[in-house]
Amino acid sequence: MSAPAAPDAVPPELAQWTAQVVAALDLAEADTPDAAVLLDLTRQVAHEVTRTAGPLTCYLIGLATARRGGGAADLVQVVCEVRALVEQR
């Protein structure tokens, strides 16, 4: 499996929005995902699979990450697995 590419900086608007959603859904700040990693993978999926696969893929990544424990290492592992699937196409 390949490691995620070096992500671009997350726009301040996205960080603010994410903080609002986390608060509204009564999640802990620690539940905030690494947005740059998810954005990079979503871009890759949208370009190499189909544009509309990006949001659904992120949802499935979140579900799989939660089922594996929900930690940052779980997210990285799931992202690597999905990235490998994209690269096999």
N, C-alpha and C positions, 0 to 999 in steps of 0.2 A: 504494500500500500504506500502511496506517496503521501508526503506531508502536505498540509495546506499551503498554498502560495502565500507570499508576504502580503497581508491585507493592506488596503488603503485606509487612511484615517476615516473615522466615523464622523459624519457631519454633526455639528452641535444640535441641530433640530432633531436628529434621530435620537441622540442621547437624551434630550429633554422629553421626547415622546415616549421613549422606552421607560424612563423614570415615572412618567404619568401612568402608563399602563400597569407597571409593576405595582404602584400604589393603589390604583383602582381595583386591581384583581387581588389585593391583599397578599402579595408575594413578598418575600424577603429580598433585600438588595442583593444578597448572594445568589438569588435565582436569576439575575440578569445575565443573559448569555453574552458570549463574545460576539458582538454584532459584526465586527470586521470579518471574522471567520465565516459567519453565516452569509454575509453579503457577498463575499468572494465566491463561495460555493454556489449561491443562488445565481450569480452572474454566469458561472460556468455551466450550470444546468440549463439556464435560459438560452444560452448560445449553442450548446452542444446537444441538447435533447429537444426541448421546445419551451418557448417563453412561459407558457402557463404552468409548466412543471415546477418552476421555482417556488412559489408559495406552498404548494402541496408538499414538495420535498422538505421544506423547512418545518412544516407541521409534523411530518413523519419523523424527521430528525429529532424534534422535541419529544415526541412520544417515545421513541426508542431510547433517547437519553434518560428520560424519566424512569423508564422501566429498568434501566441498568444502574440506577442509583441517583442520577441527576447531577452528578458532580462535573467539574470542568474537564477532568480526564475522560469521563464518559462521553461528553460532547465531542472532544477531539477524536476519540476512537470512532464514533458514529460518523462524523464528518469524513474521516479518512476512508471508511468503508464505502460511503456514498460516492466520494471522489473517485475511488477505484472503479466503481460501477460506471461512472460517466466516462472514464478513460478507456474502458473496454468497448465502448460503442464504436 
